[in-house]
Amino acid sequence: MLLDEMTLNILFGLFFFSWGACMGSFLNVVAHRLPLEMSIVRPPSHCPACQAPVPVYGLIPVFGYFLVRRKCVSCGVTISWVYPLIEFICGAGTVFLFFKTLTPVQFLSAVWPQALGQASFGTLQIQPVLQFVSRLFLFYTAVPLTLIDLRFRILPDVITLGCLPFALLLGAADAGLRWQGAFLGAATGIGFLFFIAKTYELLRGREGLGLGDVKYMGLIGALVGWQGVLIVMGLASMLGSVVGIAFGLRRQAGLQTVLPFGPFLAFAALIVAIWQPQLLALFFDGVGG
């Protein structure tokens, strides 16, 4: 091998940070334009106040925000700090997911074995790469859904339902799920949350969860399986309760504080996807024993 392990780690870290930051820039556009029913392709990035196009150097993920001095170069309106923050989070999150899932050597062995002097790759070698892609897919769908739900209180079907077939394909490619596990996970996610939503509505006389949350749970279930769905639901409910009570007490709204549930589902799903073996062993193996 021509490069040592440390050099490979640095190169892969830089590459995946750059890739993730670029994805974050795109996901910012998706989160801003999709709820407004605007094209995510045209027109190019522009100032929402004066419609002037963003200069090329201003499009550089993370750093472009500071190169334009945090304001539109045409009209001077302040640019939100959320944009570079999301780009940085996506870059750092991509790097974290990569090194949490596999190593550069494992990645090269699976996608470019000739670089390591290997003739071909095997099924076992490709599984960590597929797991990385699955986690990345869950992460990249969680970001715009979280931003949209926080701002507009909706989870667009174009993401939740539109991405469900891809989630099922990734789940089916997972040696631990296969087709049966992916479809069962999606069905469990949709059915379980729909039951909870309707039960709450009947008991309280008002809607507690929207159908967007139900559809999103189907996408999550396809990637984490039916057992993962139960953990995601429990963790998201716990996080939502804690944050809801904290906000309610701060705003003197008591326990009636209404918060979007999508961000909690997204955060819980990422936790389960990353630490699923440990969580399954904690919650299910102990029950069986």
Disulfide bonds with the S-S distance in Angstrom:
none
